[in-house]
Amino acid sequence: MLDKDFNIDRDESEGLDETQEAKSVAADSAMADAEVAKLAADLQDLRQTLLRRQADFDNYRKRIERERAEDSKRYTARVVEALIPIVDGFEHALAAHREAEYENYRKGFELIYKQLLDNLAKLGVERTEPLGQPFDPHSHQAMDRTETNSAEDGTILQVYQPGYVFHGRVLRPAMVRVAVHATPASKKTVN
């Protein structure tokens, strides 16, 4: 009987060991699951951080490219503004010498003048000749007004100096003479 009791005790102790071992394995498994869940959450956080950093970098790169393009336009506009008086000088020189003895001289000036205007156009400069157009204070500078009924009120009658626009920005407004309709009050003042 002793052998039977001993076997029962051994079976009970083995059963207890298996239960404790199962509990231990379950606890280890729960800890491992918790660690895996924590690592998965950390990984997800790192992915989100990486995506935000990539988006921030893309935005930074685009902003820098935009600023460089704007800086380039600003520097080019400064150079063009310095060249506009040279174009005016060419126009005055070409207008002054219309005699036959200056013809070869004039042809050389015209060639240089045309090359300068072509290069300015390639840079994005537009010359404005607003003759006959309505006056716009944003792109024209009124130097004179003439009372007349032969043109619409506010129409540009004469261009003293052409204007220049660079990528939508007015570098120099056109200097113009503007038509205004005579008013009865102004006729009374004159008479």
C-alpha positions as CSV (number, residue, x, y, z in Angstrom):
1,M,0.0,0.0,0.0
2,L,2.8,2.2,0.5
3,D,3.7,1.9,-3.1
4,K,0.2,3.0,-3.9
5,D,0.4,6.0,-1.6
6,F,3.7,6.9,-2.9
7,N,2.5,6.8,-6.5
8,I,-0.5,8.9,-5.6
9,D,1.7,11.4,-3.9
10,R,4.1,11.5,-6.8
11,D,1.2,11.9,-9.2
12,E,-0.2,14.7,-7.2
13,S,3.2,16.4,-6.9
14,E,3.7,16.0,-10.7
15,G,0.2,17.4,-11.3
16,L,1.1,20.4,-9.0
17,D,4.4,20.9,-10.9
18,E,2.6,20.8,-14.2
19,T,0.0,23.3,-13.0
20,Q,2.7,25.6,-11.7
21,E,4.7,25.1,-14.9
22,A,1.6,25.9,-16.9
23,K,0.9,29.0,-14.8
24,S,4.5,30.0,-15.3
25,V,4.3,29.5,-19.1
26,A,1.1,31.4,-19.2
27,A,2.6,34.3,-17.2
28,D,5.7,34.3,-19.5
29,S,3.4,34.2,-22.5
30,A,1.4,37.1,-21.2
31,M,4.6,39.1,-20.5
32,A,5.8,38.3,-24.0
33,D,2.5,39.3,-25.5
34,A,2.6,42.6,-23.5
35,E,6.2,43.2,-24.7
36,V,5.2,42.4,-28.3
37,A,2.3,44.8,-28.0
38,K,4.6,47.5,-26.6
39,L,7.1,47.0,-29.4
40,A,4.4,47.1,-32.0
41,A,3.1,50.4,-30.5
42,D,6.7,51.8,-30.5
43,L,7.1,50.7,-34.1
44,Q,3.9,52.4,-35.1
45,D,5.0,55.6,-33.3
46,L,8.3,55.5,-35.1
47,R,6.6,55.0,-38.4
48,Q,4.3,58.0,-37.7
49,T,7.3,60.1,-36.7
50,L,9.1,59.1,-39.8
51,L,6.2,60.0,-42.0
52,R,5.9,63.4,-40.3
53,R,9.6,64.1,-40.7
54,Q,9.4,63.1,-44.4
55,A,6.5,65.5,-44.9
56,D,8.3,68.3,-43.0
57,F,11.4,67.7,-45.1
58,D,9.3,67.8,-48.4
59,N,7.6,71.0,-47.3
60,Y,11.0,72.5,-46.4
61,R,12.5,71.5,-49.7
62,K,9.5,73.0,-51.6
63,R,9.7,76.2,-49.6
64,I,13.5,76.5,-50.3
65,E,13.0,75.9,-54.0
66,R,10.2,78.5,-54.1
67,E,12.3,81.0,-52.2
68,R,15.3,80.4,-54.6
69,A,13.0,81.0,-57.6
70,E,11.7,84.2,-56.0
71,D,15.3,85.3,-55.2
72,S,16.3,84.6,-58.7
73,K,13.5,86.7,-60.1
74,R,14.3,89.5,-57.7
75,Y,17.9,89.6,-58.7
76,T,17.0,89.4,-62.4
77,A,14.5,92.3,-61.9
78,R,17.3,94.4,-60.4
79,V,19.5,93.8,-63.4
80,V,16.7,94.5,-65.8
81,E,15.8,97.8,-63.9
82,A,19.4,98.9,-64.4
83,L,19.2,98.0,-68.2
84,I,16.0,99.9,-68.9
85,P,17.7,103.4,-68.9
86,I,20.2,101.9,-71.5
87,V,17.3,100.9,-73.7
88,D,16.0,104.5,-73.3
89,G,19.4,105.8,-74.3
90,F,19.4,103.6,-77.4
91,E,16.0,104.9,-78.4
92,H,17.0,108.5,-78.0
93,A,20.2,107.9,-80.0
94,L,18.3,106.2,-82.8
95,A,15.7,109.0,-82.9
96,A,18.4,111.8,-83.0
97,H,20.3,110.7,-86.1
98,R,18.0,110.2,-89.0
99,E,20.3,111.8,-91.6
100,A,21.7,109.7,-94.5
101,E,25.4,110.1,-93.4
102,Y,24.6,108.3,-90.1
103,E,22.8,105.3,-91.8
104,N,25.6,102.7,-91.1
105,Y,26.0,104.0,-87.6
106,R,22.2,103.8,-87.1
107,K,22.1,100.2,-88.4
108,G,24.7,99.2,-85.8
109,F,22.7,100.9,-83.1
110,E,19.5,99.2,-84.3
111,L,21.1,95.8,-84.2
112,I,22.5,96.2,-80.7
113,Y,19.1,97.7,-79.6
114,K,17.2,94.7,-81.0
115,Q,19.6,92.2,-79.4
116,L,19.1,93.9,-76.0
117,L,15.3,93.9,-76.3
118,D,15.4,90.2,-77.4
119,N,17.5,89.2,-74.4
120,L,15.3,91.2,-72.0
121,A,12.2,89.4,-73.5
122,K,14.0,86.0,-73.0
123,L,14.4,86.9,-69.3
124,G,10.6,87.5,-69.0
125,V,10.5,91.3,-69.5
126,E,7.4,92.7,-71.3
127,R,7.4,96.2,-72.8
128,T,4.1,97.9,-72.5
129,E,2.9,100.4,-75.1
130,P,-0.6,101.3,-73.7
131,L,-1.6,103.8,-76.5
132,G,-5.4,103.8,-76.8
133,Q,-6.0,101.7,-73.7
134,P,-7.8,102.8,-70.5
135,F,-5.6,104.3,-67.9
136,D,-4.6,102.0,-65.1
137,P,-2.8,103.7,-62.1
138,H,-1.1,100.4,-61.2
139,S,0.8,100.2,-64.5
140,H,0.7,103.8,-65.9
141,Q,1.9,107.1,-64.6
142,A,-0.2,110.1,-65.8
143,M,2.2,112.9,-66.8
144,D,-0.4,115.0,-68.5
145,R,-4.1,115.2,-69.1
146,T,-5.9,116.7,-72.1
147,E,-9.5,117.7,-72.3
148,T,-11.1,116.2,-75.3
149,N,-14.3,114.7,-76.5
150,S,-12.7,112.8,-79.4
151,A,-11.6,109.9,-77.1
152,E,-13.2,108.1,-74.2
153,D,-12.6,109.5,-70.7
154,G,-9.5,107.9,-69.2
155,T,-8.0,106.7,-72.5
156,I,-4.3,107.0,-73.0
157,L,-3.6,109.5,-75.9
158,Q,0.2,109.5,-75.9
159,V,3.0,107.4,-74.4
160,Y,6.0,109.5,-73.3
161,Q,8.0,106.5,-72.1
162,P,7.0,102.8,-72.4
163,G,6.5,100.7,-69.3
164,Y,8.2,97.4,-68.4
165,V,6.7,94.4,-66.6
166,F,8.7,91.4,-65.3
167,H,6.7,88.2,-64.4
168,G,3.6,90.3,-63.6
169,R,5.5,92.9,-61.5
170,V,5.7,96.4,-62.9
171,L,9.3,97.5,-63.1
172,R,8.6,100.9,-64.5
173,P,5.1,102.3,-65.2
174,A,4.5,103.8,-68.7
175,M,4.5,107.6,-68.6
176,V,1.4,108.7,-70.5
177,R,-1.0,111.5,-71.4
178,V,-4.6,110.8,-70.5
179,A,-7.9,112.0,-72.1
180,V,-10.5,113.7,-69.9
181,H,-13.8,114.9,-71.0
182,A,-14.4,118.6,-70.6
183,T,-16.9,119.4,-67.9
184,P,-19.2,122.4,-67.9
185,A,-17.5,123.7,-64.7
186,S,-14.1,123.7,-66.4
187,K,-15.5,125.6,-69.4
188,K,-16.9,128.3,-67.2
189,T,-13.6,128.6,-65.3
190,V,-11.7,129.1,-68.6
191,N,-14.2,131.7,-70.0
